[in-house]
Amino acid sequence: MNTRVAITQVRREIFVEDNKRSLEERIYITIKKLLKDSNRTIQDIDCISISSNDQVDGRAISIMASSGSVGGVGRDIIDAPSSGDHSLIMGYMRVLSGLYESSLIVTWSMNEVDDLKAVQNLTADPIYQRKLGIHDIAAYALQASTYNDYYGISQEAVAQIVVKNRAYACNNSFAHLKKQVTTDEILSSEYISWPLRKLMLPEISSGIVAMIIASENKIEEWGLDKESVAWIKGIGWASDSYWFDKNNLKDLNSLKSASAQAYRQANIKNPIKEINVAEIHDPTAYYELMSYEALGLCEAGKASIFLHEELLQRDTIKINPSGGALSTNPYFATGMMRVAEAALQVIGKTGDHQISNVQTSLATATSGFAGQNNSVFILSRD
C-alpha cells in the first residue's frame, strides 16, 4: 500500500463572460492545459476520477458526454456525482490502495440551469419536504436564524466576513467578483431569506477544477521535487441525517466530525497554530462563522469575537485569502475550488494572493441542505 499521496498539479478555470464553447470543449481545453503545465500526457495517468451532476449539468448521464473530454475513452474512469470534492476523495483512496499510482481529478459547474432552486428542491424528500419548496438558500436561512437566535450574533459581525473575503478577492486573478464592499452596503442590501441579505450570499459562477494526484513512487519516477507538491496529510468526511430538519442547525456536526478525522490523520493537535491557511467553503457568511467553531478555531458561539479580536490581526492563520465562495462560486465545484486554492498555497503558486511561508493548509467542502455533508482536507509541504 502507498503511504503518501500528493497533489502535483492544479488547474482552475472561471468563466465569467458568456461564450460559444460547449461544456465538453471547456473541459477538454482545461485538461489539455493541465497536462501541458505538468509536462505529462494522458497516457501517464493511471485512472480518472470525476464528479459530474446530471441535475446541475441539465442533462441525463452527464458522464457519457464528458468522459471523452477528460481523456476517459478506453481508460479507467469513475464518477462520484454526489459532490465535486468526492472526486478527489475517490481518486485519493484509489491511489492510496496501491492499485493505481496516479489519477486525474476533474469536476465542474456551469451556470446554465434556468432554475437552480428547482434542481436543489429535487434532492429533498419527495413526500414530506419537497412540496414545501425547500432549497439551499431557504435551508441556510433556517440554519442562520437558529444560530443567530441561540448565540445572538449581530449582522455587523456577519458583514465583516463578506468585507474580508471580497477584499481578499481583489488580489485573486481567478476570482469572479473583484469589487470590495462596505458594511453599510451589505447591511442595506435586500433580504433574500431572513436573516440572509443579498450580499451575504455568493453569486453563481461557472468553472472547472482539475488536478493530478500521484503516489510518492510516481513522483520520484516523474522526477518531481517533493517540496514542489502538496502532500495530502489528512482527509475526513461525514454526513448529517438526510432529514436536515432533524439536525441541530446551530452546530455543523458533520464538519466537526470530518475535521476531527482529518486532524487525527494529519496529527494536528492545535489547528490555529499548526495551519497557516484555511480555505473554508462559505455558502453564506453565517456558515463561515459557524465553520470556525466546528473546525476548532474557537469555542462555540465565539466565532464573531474570534474574527474581530484575533483573526484580522493574527499572522499564523489566514482564512479564505482567495476570497472564498462569496467571491467565486462554481456551485457544484466550489468545494474543490477551495482544495485547489489550499494546494496552490502550499505549492506557492497562487499569484498575488499568495501567503508567505505556507507549510500547512486546510480546505473544506460542503453540500446538501444547511451543510448536511462536509469534507476536510489537510495539505502540507512535506
C-alpha positions as semicolon CSV with decimal commas, in nm:
position;residue;x (nm);y (nm);z (nm)
1;M;0,000;0,000;0,000
2;N;0,119;0,352;-0,081
3;T;0,164;0,561;0,230
4;R;0,189;0,907;0,074
5;V;-0,013;1,078;-0,198
6;A;0,027;1,437;-0,319
7;I;-0,141;1,688;-0,547
8;T;0,119;1,756;-0,813
9;Q;-0,060;2,000;-1,046
10;V;-0,373;2,214;-1,028
11;R;-0,574;2,395;-1,293
12;R;-0,879;2,609;-1,219
13;E;-1,085;2,798;-1,475
14;I;-1,359;3,050;-1,411
15;F;-1,585;3,152;-1,698
16;V;-1,740;3,490;-1,626
17;E;-1,830;3,603;-1,975
18;D;-2,068;3,406;-2,194
19;N;-1,913;3,238;-2,497
20;K;-1,994;2,983;-2,762
21;R;-1,786;2,695;-2,630
22;S;-1,970;2,386;-2,511
23;L;-1,907;2,227;-2,174
24;E;-1,719;1,943;-2,346
25;E;-1,487;2,189;-2,520
26;R;-1,418;2,377;-2,199
27;I;-1,336;2,057;-2,011
28;Y;-1,108;1,937;-2,292
29;I;-0,917;2,267;-2,305
30;T;-0,876;2,272;-1,926
31;I;-0,738;1,917;-1,917
32;K;-0,508;1,988;-2,211
33;K;-0,364;2,291;-2,027
34;L;-0,330;2,093;-1,704
35;L;-0,132;1,816;-1,875
36;K;0,087;2,069;-2,056
37;D;0,159;2,255;-1,731
38;S;0,260;1,927;-1,566
39;N;0,468;1,806;-1,865
40;R;0,257;1,489;-1,873
41;T;0,032;1,315;-2,123
42;I;-0,294;1,136;-2,054
43;Q;-0,104;0,808;-2,103
44;D;0,094;0,892;-1,787
45;I;-0,226;0,888;-1,581
46;D;-0,344;0,554;-1,442
47;C;-0,707;0,639;-1,372
48;I;-0,957;0,925;-1,384
49;S;-1,197;1,033;-1,110
50;I;-1,461;1,292;-1,192
51;S;-1,766;1,444;-1,028
52;S;-2,047;1,538;-1,263
53;N;-2,404;1,605;-1,161
54;D;-2,684;1,541;-1,407
55;Q;-2,927;1,788;-1,250
56;V;-2,675;2,073;-1,233
57;D;-2,546;1,998;-1,583
58;G;-2,905;1,988;-1,705
59;R;-2,880;1,653;-1,887
60;A;-2,909;1,283;-1,815
61;I;-2,595;1,073;-1,752
62;S;-2,362;1,369;-1,796
63;I;-2,054;1,148;-1,765
64;M;-2,132;0,995;-2,106
65;A;-2,091;1,332;-2,277
66;S;-1,790;1,444;-2,074
67;S;-1,584;1,125;-2,045
68;G;-1,417;1,182;-2,381
69;S;-1,320;1,538;-2,291
70;V;-1,137;1,425;-1,977
71;G;-0,948;1,154;-2,166
72;G;-1,161;0,866;-2,047
73;V;-1,200;0,682;-2,379
74;G;-1,057;0,334;-2,326
75;R;-0,929;0,432;-1,982
76;D;-1,034;0,357;-1,624
77;I;-1,281;0,628;-1,518
78;I;-1,516;0,661;-1,222
79;D;-1,781;0,923;-1,143
80;A;-1,879;1,050;-0,797
81;P;-2,197;1,251;-0,868
82;S;-2,271;1,340;-0,505
83;S;-2,038;1,642;-0,470
84;G;-1,738;1,781;-0,655
85;D;-1,493;1,715;-0,370
86;H;-1,585;1,346;-0,367
87;S;-1,392;1,302;-0,692
88;L;-1,073;1,381;-0,500
89;I;-1,167;1,153;-0,210
90;M;-1,237;0,867;-0,451
91;G;-0,919;0,926;-0,650
92;Y;-0,712;0,956;-0,333
93;M;-0,837;0,624;-0,196
94;R;-0,770;0,451;-0,527
95;V;-0,408;0,572;-0,537
96;L;-0,365;0,505;-0,164
97;S;-0,476;0,145;-0,222
98;G;-0,170;0,080;-0,438
99;L;-0,377;-0,038;-0,734
100;Y;-0,304;0,293;-0,910
101;E;-0,008;0,529;-0,894
102;S;-0,169;0,843;-1,033
103;S;-0,512;0,989;-1,101
104;L;-0,666;1,280;-1,287
105;I;-0,932;1,457;-1,077
106;V;-1,193;1,675;-1,250
107;T;-1,516;1,847;-1,155
108;W;-1,711;2,140;-1,293
109;S;-2,024;2,350;-1,270
110;M;-2,172;2,567;-1,543
111;N;-2,434;2,830;-1,468
112;E;-2,665;2,706;-1,741
113;V;-2,967;2,577;-1,545
114;D;-3,259;2,819;-1,559
115;D;-3,389;2,741;-1,210
116;L;-3,119;2,613;-0,975
117;K;-3,359;2,629;-0,680
118;A;-3,586;2,378;-0,852
119;V;-3,285;2,150;-0,905
120;Q;-3,193;2,177;-0,538
121;N;-3,551;2,105;-0,437
122;L;-3,532;1,770;-0,619
123;T;-3,288;1,643;-0,354
124;A;-3,548;1,690;-0,078
125;D;-3,762;1,405;0,049
126;P;-4,038;1,368;-0,214
127;I;-4,320;1,303;0,034
128;Y;-4,264;1,526;0,338
129;Q;-4,026;1,806;0,234
130;R;-4,019;1,864;-0,140
131;K;-4,365;2,019;-0,156
132;L;-4,254;2,278;0,100
133;G;-4,036;2,429;-0,172
134;I;-3,715;2,388;0,026
135;H;-3,390;2,480;-0,149
136;D;-3,036;2,575;-0,045
137;I;-3,100;2,939;0,046
138;A;-3,412;2,857;0,248
139;A;-3,224;2,584;0,436
140;Y;-2,924;2,808;0,505
141;A;-3,162;3,080;0,625
142;L;-3,318;2,841;0,876
143;Q;-2,969;2,748;0,990
144;A;-2,855;3,111;1,019
145;S;-3,164;3,214;1,214
146;T;-3,120;2,920;1,455
147;Y;-2,753;3,006;1,509
148;N;-2,836;3,374;1,547
149;D;-3,114;3,314;1,797
150;Y;-2,902;3,083;2,011
151;Y;-2,585;3,296;2,023
152;G;-2,713;3,645;1,946
153;I;-2,481;3,712;1,652
154;S;-2,502;4,065;1,516
155;Q;-2,541;4,128;1,146
156;E;-2,242;4,362;1,167
157;A;-2,024;4,065;1,264
158;V;-2,160;3,862;0,972
159;A;-2,096;4,153;0,737
160;Q;-1,728;4,152;0,839
161;I;-1,692;3,810;0,675
162;V;-1,815;3,950;0,345
163;V;-1,596;4,260;0,370
164;K;-1,291;4,044;0,442
165;N;-1,347;3,791;0,166
166;R;-1,440;4,040;-0,103
167;A;-1,131;4,247;-0,019
168;Y;-0,909;3,937;-0,045
169;A;-1,063;3,852;-0,384
170;C;-0,936;4,177;-0,534
171;N;-0,587;4,020;-0,536
172;N;-0,706;3,693;-0,691
173;S;-0,691;3,698;-1,070
174;F;-0,921;3,390;-1,082
175;A;-1,195;3,545;-0,867
176;H;-1,536;3,606;-1,015
177;L;-1,615;3,915;-0,805
178;K;-1,327;4,157;-0,762
179;K;-1,501;4,452;-0,602
180;Q;-1,478;4,546;-0,236
181;V;-1,798;4,610;-0,043
182;T;-1,862;4,804;0,276
183;T;-2,052;4,705;0,586
184;D;-2,318;4,964;0,505
185;E;-2,366;4,821;0,155
186;I;-2,406;4,471;0,296
187;L;-2,650;4,570;0,569
188;S;-2,858;4,777;0,329
189;S;-2,880;4,504;0,064
190;E;-3,219;4,336;0,038
191;Y;-3,319;4,032;0,239
192;I;-3,331;3,720;0,021
193;S;-3,446;3,489;0,301
194;W;-3,423;3,631;0,652
195;P;-3,167;3,676;0,803
196;L;-2,966;3,635;0,482
197;R;-2,917;3,950;0,281
198;K;-2,818;3,952;-0,085
199;L;-2,452;4,037;-0,023
200;M;-2,423;3,763;0,242
201;L;-2,476;3,507;-0,033
202;P;-2,244;3,421;-0,322
203;E;-2,331;3,470;-0,685
204;I;-2,328;3,160;-0,904
205;S;-2,012;3,121;-1,112
206;S;-1,916;2,884;-1,391
207;G;-1,591;2,694;-1,357
208;I;-1,379;2,381;-1,383
209;V;-1,132;2,244;-1,130
210;A;-0,879;1,979;-1,235
211;M;-0,575;1,834;-1,066
212;I;-0,331;1,545;-1,083
213;I;-0,252;1,336;-0,777
214;A;0,025;1,079;-0,753
215;S;0,192;0,839;-0,514
216;E;0,536;0,909;-0,374
217;N;0,680;0,639;-0,601
218;K;0,528;0,802;-0,909
219;I;0,650;1,146;-0,802
220;E;1,002;1,006;-0,781
221;E;0,960;0,839;-1,121
222;W;0,844;1,166;-1,275
223;G;1,147;1,341;-1,128
224;L;0,943;1,596;-0,932
225;D;1,080;1,787;-0,635
226;K;0,898;1,650;-0,330
227;E;0,878;2,003;-0,189
228;S;0,702;2,133;-0,501
229;V;0,383;1,935;-0,441
230;A;0,103;1,943;-0,182
231;W;0,104;1,624;0,024
232;I;-0,237;1,504;0,137
233;K;-0,181;1,460;0,511
234;G;-0,538;1,409;0,622
235;I;-0,889;1,371;0,483
236;G;-1,218;1,343;0,667
237;W;-1,578;1,340;0,550
238;A;-1,911;1,300;0,725
239;S;-2,284;1,344;0,672
240;D;-2,565;1,453;0,897
241;S;-2,910;1,297;0,878
242;Y;-3,087;1,306;0,540
243;W;-3,372;1,469;0,734
244;F;-3,196;1,801;0,771
245;D;-3,473;1,936;0,995
246;K;-3,374;1,670;1,250
247;N;-3,021;1,806;1,272
248;N;-2,916;2,060;1,533
249;L;-2,892;2,355;1,296
250;K;-2,689;2,574;1,533
251;D;-2,394;2,333;1,502
252;L;-2,210;2,199;1,198
253;N;-2,181;1,847;1,333
254;S;-2,071;1,682;1,009
255;L;-1,795;1,943;0,964
256;K;-1,685;1,890;1,323
257;S;-1,670;1,514;1,268
258;A;-1,490;1,545;0,934
259;S;-1,231;1,783;1,076
260;A;-1,166;1,552;1,371
261;Q;-1,093;1,269;1,126
262;A;-0,862;1,487;0,916
263;Y;-0,679;1,629;1,220
264;R;-0,626;1,282;1,362
265;Q;-0,484;1,151;1,034
266;A;-0,260;1,457;0,990
267;N;-0,162;1,461;1,359
268;I;-0,292;1,816;1,403
269;K;-0,327;1,898;1,773
270;N;-0,379;2,274;1,765
271;P;-0,520;2,382;1,427
272;I;-0,498;2,754;1,485
273;K;-0,125;2,728;1,544
274;E;-0,038;2,445;1,305
275;I;-0,238;2,556;0,998
276;N;-0,120;2,860;0,801
277;V;-0,405;2,896;0,553
278;A;-0,766;2,776;0,566
279;E;-0,988;2,780;0,257
280;I;-1,336;2,742;0,402
281;H;-1,636;2,674;0,182
282;D;-1,867;2,961;0,271
283;P;-2,210;2,921;0,104
284;T;-2,321;3,204;0,334
285;A;-2,134;3,448;0,554
286;Y;-2,301;3,289;0,859
287;Y;-2,167;2,949;0,752
288;E;-1,808;3,069;0,758
289;L;-1,852;3,195;1,114
290;M;-2,003;2,862;1,217
291;S;-1,716;2,679;1,045
292;Y;-1,461;2,849;1,273
293;E;-1,627;2,678;1,566
294;A;-1,671;2,338;1,400
295;L;-1,304;2,339;1,294
296;G;-1,192;2,406;1,650
297;L;-1,052;2,752;1,581
298;C;-1,263;2,896;1,864
299;E;-1,527;2,797;2,116
300;A;-1,893;2,754;2,023
301;G;-2,068;3,089;1,993
302;K;-1,737;3,282;1,994
303;A;-1,677;3,300;1,618
304;S;-1,761;3,668;1,583
305;I;-1,527;3,755;1,871
306;F;-1,255;3,539;1,717
307;L;-1,297;3,719;1,386
308;H;-1,294;4,067;1,536
309;E;-1,027;4,033;1,803
310;E;-0,793;3,770;1,665
311;L;-0,829;3,671;1,300
312;L;-0,777;4,012;1,141
313;Q;-0,460;4,069;1,348
314;R;-0,319;3,715;1,352
315;D;-0,018;3,622;1,141
316;T;-0,035;3,247;1,199
317;I;-0,350;3,171;1,000
318;K;-0,528;3,334;0,709
319;I;-0,881;3,234;0,618
320;N;-1,004;3,247;0,259
321;P;-0,725;3,460;0,109
322;S;-0,872;3,366;-0,231
323;G;-1,196;3,542;-0,144
324;G;-1,383;3,220;-0,076
325;A;-1,714;3,117;-0,226
326;L;-1,854;3,463;-0,152
327;S;-1,629;3,579;-0,436
328;T;-1,611;3,271;-0,661
329;N;-1,882;3,007;-0,651
330;P;-1,894;2,742;-0,927
331;Y;-2,178;2,577;-0,736
332;F;-2,110;2,201;-0,769
333;A;-1,730;2,252;-0,786
334;T;-1,695;2,520;-0,517
335;G;-1,558;2,281;-0,254
336;M;-1,293;2,158;-0,497
337;M;-1,205;2,520;-0,573
338;R;-1,122;2,557;-0,204
339;V;-0,898;2,248;-0,222
340;A;-0,728;2,382;-0,534
341;E;-0,657;2,713;-0,363
342;A;-0,527;2,541;-0,049
343;A;-0,299;2,318;-0,258
344;L;-0,162;2,611;-0,456
345;Q;-0,089;2,798;-0,133
346;V;0,129;2,506;-0,021
347;I;0,292;2,476;-0,365
348;G;0,342;2,855;-0,369
349;K;0,165;2,933;-0,696
350;T;-0,144;3,138;-0,614
351;G;-0,002;3,463;-0,752
352;D;-0,083;3,795;-0,590
353;H;-0,282;3,639;-0,305
354;Q;-0,003;3,400;-0,205
355;I;0,060;3,389;0,170
356;S;0,430;3,366;0,256
357;N;0,584;3,054;0,410
358;V;0,279;2,829;0,393
359;Q;0,366;2,491;0,538
360;T;0,019;2,350;0,603
361;S;-0,322;2,441;0,463
362;L;-0,676;2,328;0,520
363;A;-0,975;2,318;0,285
364;T;-1,340;2,239;0,348
365;A;-1,618;2,143;0,111
366;T;-1,987;2,134;0,191
367;S;-2,300;2,015;0,015
368;G;-2,662;1,938;0,095
369;F;-2,922;2,141;0,280
370;A;-2,767;2,351;0,559
371;G;-2,432;2,176;0,509
372;Q;-2,550;1,818;0,560
373;N;-2,229;1,683;0,406
374;N;-1,879;1,808;0,478
375;S;-1,526;1,714;0,377
376;V;-1,197;1,842;0,522
377;F;-0,855;1,821;0,356
378;I;-0,518;1,887;0,523
379;L;-0,233;1,959;0,280
380;S;0,133;2,005;0,361
381;R;0,467;2,088;0,203
382;D;0,628;1,773;0,348
